[in-house]
Amino acid sequence: MDYYFRVDHMETKNDRLLVRSGNDIYVAVPTNEKENDIQQLYYMAMYMRAQGDETIATLLPTKTGRFVGQLQGMRVSVWKMGKRNETDDLAQQMALFHQRGRTYPYDVSTRNRFGQWNELWGQRIDQLEQFWQWQVRSSEKNEMDELFIETFPYYLGLAENAIQYVVDTQLDEVPMRSDMRTICHEQFAPEAWEMGKIPTDWVCDHAGRDIAEWIRKQWLMKQVDGTITHFLRTYERVQTLSRFSWRMIYARLLFPLHYFQAIENYYGTAGDIRQGYEQQLRQVFEESDMYEQKLRHFHDMTTVSIPRLDWL
């Protein structure tokens, strides 16, 4: 083994290896990233810990001092878990996390998503549209293929509206200090910090990314609006959201990421795994009206007025 810890217990959790060694807990995260990319995360983690967040995991080097090693036949980075969160208030934690992340002064080249939403979303749209056109021309279609062909134009429209909304926001609004690049998550979920904060989940972006993805998850879990409003008000007690921020949050919610992921998961797998993703995809189809209704009423939650879409 490439690491110095003793393995008392090991289990798989969410595609990661959870290792208990005495009183310590390590998380081994499979990776295809280069050594330098993981080193970048190491610096981000150490900086955030130096700002006072001891719940952030620290990178464990291999016996030879490298940032990536082998464990259970997998190429991994290993992180020692920090302190448990002292508060269950996720909104307050997130706002403080973003405040600290805004002051990170170093290069984040491989993890940077700031100012790139339009480009990244455009690429995703183009790829799926090409696949949709291929499905339309295909002579062999099952029920799911037909549903995909039928629903894609609607979600394409939503995605294009999201891109236009970002463009308009950047033209119309003056970003505030709270709109600076910060440390965020690739896709934040409520359970992301249950064990602690693991830097392999991180990217650098606008704080609205995390807020929007948290809201999206609440909508899909059918949480009541009051829960979301409380979260937003608690966040704002630590960090006020500018009009630019509210518009970026709304733009991200407009982009139907959950639909894109469900389609990609379904068509990217086969056999029993695909069956599981089929149910997820059917649920997205069935809940399209609910999601549109949530988008329509999002403005009731904002503390400033932001533009509405005429057709919603």
Solvent accessible surface area in square Angstrom, and as a share of the most:
residue,aa,sasa,rsa
1,M,114,0.51
2,D,51,0.27
3,Y,3,0.01
4,Y,175,0.66
5,F,19,0.08
6,R,155,0.56
7,V,59,0.34
8,D,76,0.39
9,H,89,0.40
10,M,49,0.22
11,E,71,0.32
12,T,98,0.57
13,K,83,0.35
14,N,118,0.61
15,D,123,0.64
16,R,55,0.20
17,L,13,0.07
18,L,10,0.05
19,V,0,0.00
20,R,102,0.37
21,S,14,0.09
22,G,49,0.48
23,N,159,0.81
24,D,51,0.27
25,I,44,0.22
26,Y,17,0.07
27,V,5,0.03
28,A,1,0.00
29,V,13,0.08
30,P,54,0.34
31,T,15,0.09
32,N,154,0.79
33,E,48,0.21
34,K,149,0.63
35,E,38,0.17
36,N,108,0.56
37,D,19,0.10
38,I,0,0.00
39,Q,50,0.22
40,Q,25,0.11
41,L,0,0.00
42,Y,64,0.24
43,Y,106,0.40
44,M,0,0.00
45,A,0,0.00
46,M,80,0.36
47,Y,41,0.15
48,M,0,0.00
49,R,68,0.25
50,A,83,0.64
51,Q,75,0.34
52,G,47,0.46
53,D,9,0.05
54,E,79,0.36
55,T,17,0.10
56,I,0,0.00
57,A,0,0.00
58,T,34,0.19
59,L,14,0.07
60,L,45,0.23
61,P,62,0.39
62,T,12,0.07
63,K,94,0.40
64,T,114,0.66
65,G,49,0.47
66,R,132,0.48
67,F,32,0.14
68,V,12,0.07
69,G,7,0.07
70,Q,89,0.40
71,L,5,0.03
72,Q,126,0.56
73,G,76,0.73
74,M,66,0.29
75,R,92,0.34
76,V,0,0.00
77,S,0,0.00
78,V,1,0.00
79,W,0,0.00
80,K,77,0.32
81,M,23,0.10
82,G,25,0.24
83,K,118,0.50
84,R,162,0.59
85,N,43,0.22
86,E,162,0.73
87,T,53,0.31
88,D,147,0.76
89,D,54,0.28
90,L,36,0.18
91,A,3,0.02
92,Q,72,0.32
93,Q,21,0.09
94,M,0,0.00
95,A,0,0.00
96,L,66,0.33
97,F,1,0.00
98,H,0,0.00
99,Q,65,0.29
100,R,65,0.24
101,G,2,0.02
102,R,12,0.04
103,T,61,0.36
104,Y,8,0.03
105,P,86,0.54
106,Y,133,0.50
107,D,95,0.49
108,V,5,0.03
109,S,74,0.47
110,T,64,0.37
111,R,19,0.07
112,N,42,0.21
113,R,51,0.19
114,F,77,0.32
115,G,60,0.58
116,Q,54,0.24
117,W,7,0.03
118,N,42,0.22
119,E,106,0.48
120,L,65,0.32
121,W,15,0.05
122,G,20,0.19
123,Q,90,0.40
124,R,68,0.25
125,I,10,0.05
126,D,79,0.41
127,Q,125,0.55
128,L,11,0.06
129,E,47,0.21
130,Q,123,0.55
131,F,57,0.24
132,W,51,0.18
133,Q,77,0.34
134,W,139,0.49
135,Q,8,0.04
136,V,67,0.38
137,R,174,0.63
138,S,26,0.17
139,S,114,0.74
140,E,147,0.66
141,K,72,0.30
142,N,75,0.38
143,E,104,0.46
144,M,6,0.03
145,D,13,0.07
146,E,90,0.40
147,L,45,0.23
148,F,0,0.00
149,I,30,0.15
150,E,129,0.58
151,T,25,0.15
152,F,0,0.00
153,P,66,0.41
154,Y,75,0.29
155,Y,6,0.02
156,L,27,0.13
157,G,24,0.23
158,L,2,0.01
159,A,0,0.00
160,E,91,0.41
161,N,40,0.21
162,A,0,0.00
163,I,37,0.19
164,Q,96,0.43
165,Y,9,0.03
166,V,1,0.00
167,V,48,0.27
168,D,47,0.24
169,T,0,0.00
170,Q,84,0.37
171,L,140,0.70
172,D,93,0.48
173,E,25,0.11
174,V,121,0.69
175,P,75,0.47
176,M,113,0.51
177,R,153,0.56
178,S,11,0.07
179,D,4,0.02
180,M,86,0.39
181,R,63,0.23
182,T,1,0.00
183,I,0,0.00
184,C,0,0.00
185,H,4,0.02
186,E,78,0.35
187,Q,78,0.35
188,F,4,0.02
189,A,21,0.16
190,P,39,0.25
191,E,79,0.35
192,A,30,0.23
193,W,7,0.02
194,E,103,0.46
195,M,45,0.20
196,G,2,0.02
197,K,6,0.03
198,I,12,0.06
199,P,0,0.00
200,T,20,0.12
201,D,34,0.18
202,W,0,0.00
203,V,0,0.00
204,C,1,0.00
205,D,1,0.00
206,H,3,0.01
207,A,2,0.02
208,G,1,0.01
209,R,13,0.05
210,D,0,0.00
211,I,0,0.00
212,A,0,0.00
213,E,3,0.01
214,W,14,0.05
215,I,0,0.00
216,R,5,0.02
217,K,68,0.29
218,Q,8,0.03
219,W,1,0.00
220,L,45,0.23
221,M,102,0.45
222,K,122,0.52
223,Q,65,0.29
224,V,102,0.59
225,D,58,0.30
226,G,48,0.47
227,T,51,0.30
228,I,0,0.00
229,T,41,0.24
230,H,118,0.53
231,F,11,0.05
232,L,0,0.00
233,R,74,0.27
234,T,6,0.04
235,Y,0,0.00
236,E,29,0.13
237,R,175,0.64
238,V,43,0.25
239,Q,34,0.15
240,T,91,0.53
241,L,6,0.03
242,S,16,0.11
243,R,96,0.35
244,F,17,0.07
245,S,2,0.01
246,W,0,0.00
247,R,6,0.02
248,M,10,0.04
249,I,0,0.00
250,Y,1,0.00
251,A,0,0.00
252,R,11,0.04
253,L,0,0.00
254,L,0,0.00
255,F,2,0.01
256,P,0,0.00
257,L,11,0.05
258,H,19,0.08
259,Y,0,0.00
260,F,0,0.00
261,Q,48,0.21
262,A,1,0.00
263,I,1,0.01
264,E,67,0.30
265,N,49,0.25
266,Y,6,0.02
267,Y,45,0.17
268,G,64,0.61
269,T,40,0.23
270,A,76,0.59
271,G,53,0.51
272,D,121,0.63
273,I,113,0.57
274,R,68,0.25
275,Q,122,0.54
276,G,49,0.47
277,Y,67,0.25
278,E,46,0.21
279,Q,112,0.50
280,Q,78,0.35
281,L,0,0.00
282,R,64,0.23
283,Q,79,0.35
284,V,15,0.09
285,F,27,0.11
286,E,132,0.59
287,E,23,0.10
288,S,28,0.18
289,D,115,0.60
290,M,40,0.18
291,Y,7,0.03
292,E,33,0.15
293,Q,94,0.42
294,K,39,0.17
295,L,0,0.00
296,R,90,0.33
297,H,82,0.37
298,F,0,0.00
299,H,20,0.09
300,D,102,0.53
301,M,9,0.04
302,T,19,0.11
303,T,68,0.39
304,V,56,0.32
305,S,88,0.57
306,I,9,0.05
307,P,50,0.31
308,R,147,0.54
309,L,29,0.15
310,D,151,0.78
311,W,114,0.40
312,L,34,0.17
